[in-house]
């Protein structure tokens, strides 16, 4: 499975930005998709996840009410809509895909994901 992320950029605080991640290859094994982020000097952290069916979503407390994760089944794409962005949202954002073999791991754990896309930089200025 290959993941291709897009949509990062530079925005001002309070603005919105949409990230997309397109999955290709053997997507039949997929169980869920997620977004993680890593700020300079910080550990990679969980942002949001959605099951492959799109029926369940999970969010980090820091983004609840501001970010929305969704699946576009027809396009094998996961979208992260980010609203009311804050400077502390500045990070490289990575999309990740987890197979059914790792369904037993919690969605917030990096070990739950087999496949990772390249990062896309989001910079929020104050």
LINWONOR-V768524 format. One record per residue. N is the residue number from 1. RES is the residue in one small letter. PSI is psi in radians with two decimals (NA if undefined). OMEGA is omega in whole degrees, -180 to 180 (999 if undefined). NEAR is the number of other C-alpha atoms within 12 Angstrom. Layout:
{{N;RES;PSI;OMEGA;NEAR} {N;RES;PSI;OMEGA;NEAR}}
This chain:
{{1;x;2.35;178;23} {2;x;2.44;-180;23} {3;x;2.31;-180;33} {4;x;1.96;-180;28} {5;x;2.64;178;33} {6;x;2.87;171;27} {7;x;-0.04;180;29} {8;x;2.98;178;30} {9;x;-2.98;-180;25} {10;x;2.16;178;24} {11;x;2.88;177;25} {12;x;2.77;177;21} {13;x;2.41;-179;21} {14;x;-0.23;-178;18} {15;x;3.09;179;24} {16;x;2.72;179;26} {17;x;2.55;179;32} {18;x;2.22;175;30} {19;x;2.51;177;35} {20;x;2.61;177;36} {21;x;2.03;-179;38} {22;x;2.26;178;33} {23;x;2.42;177;36} {24;x;2.91;-178;21} {25;x;-2.48;-173;15} {26;x;1.14;-176;16} {27;x;-0.16;179;26} {28;x;-0.32;-179;18} {29;x;-0.11;-171;22} {30;x;2.46;177;33} {31;x;-0.67;-179;32} {32;x;2.85;176;44} {33;x;2.70;-178;56} {34;x;2.90;171;55} {35;x;2.34;170;51} {36;x;2.88;176;42} {37;x;2.71;179;37} {38;x;2.03;177;25} {39;x;2.75;179;24} {40;x;2.25;178;17} {41;x;0.14;-178;10} {42;x;2.86;176;12} {43;x;2.75;174;13} {44;x;2.35;-178;22} {45;x;2.64;179;31} {46;x;2.47;177;33} {47;x;-1.00;-177;38} {48;x;2.73;179;42} {49;x;2.71;177;43} {50;x;2.45;176;35} {51;x;2.73;-177;30} {52;x;-0.56;178;32} {53;x;-0.30;-178;22} {54;x;0.07;-173;25} {55;x;-0.41;-178;17} {56;x;2.48;178;20} {57;x;2.72;-179;28} {58;x;2.51;-178;31} {59;x;2.57;168;26} {60;x;2.57;-179;24} {61;x;-0.58;-175;14} {62;x;-0.29;-177;19} {63;x;-0.08;-180;28} {64;x;2.34;180;20} {65;x;-0.21;180;17} {66;x;-0.63;-178;25} {67;x;2.57;176;31} {68;x;2.22;178;32} {69;x;2.43;-179;39} {70;x;2.87;179;34} {71;x;2.44;170;30} {72;x;1.67;-173;22} {73;x;-0.66;-176;19} {74;x;-0.51;-176;12} {75;x;0.05;-176;15} {76;x;0.81;-175;29} {77;x;2.50;171;35} {78;x;2.38;-176;42} {79;x;2.40;174;37} {80;x;1.87;176;40} {81;x;2.08;-177;28} {82;x;2.04;180;36} {83;x;2.84;178;24} {84;x;0.87;-176;25} {85;x;2.54;-180;31} {86;x;2.73;177;26} {87;x;-0.56;-180;19} {88;x;-0.08;173;23} {89;x;-0.11;180;38} {90;x;2.16;-177;29} {91;x;2.96;166;32} {92;x;2.20;-178;35} {93;x;2.32;-179;39} {94;x;2.36;170;42} {95;x;2.64;-177;46} {96;x;2.59;179;47} {97;x;2.32;179;48} {98;x;2.35;180;40} {99;x;2.95;179;28} {100;x;-0.46;179;20} {101;x;-0.38;-178;17} {102;x;0.35;-178;22} {103;x;-0.40;-178;23} {104;x;-0.25;179;16} {105;x;2.60;177;18} {106;x;2.54;-175;21} {107;x;-0.40;-177;33} {108;x;-0.11;-176;30} {109;x;2.34;178;27} {110;x;-0.54;-180;29} {111;x;-0.19;179;24} {112;x;-0.07;-172;28} {113;x;2.34;-179;35} {114;x;-0.52;-169;28} {115;x;2.43;-178;32} {116;x;2.41;174;30} {117;x;3.03;174;31} {118;x;2.71;-178;24} {119;x;2.73;172;28} {120;x;2.29;-172;31} {121;x;2.27;173;28} {122;x;2.15;179;35} {123;x;2.17;-180;29} {124;x;2.04;-179;27} {125;x;2.61;-178;18} {126;x;NA;999;16}}
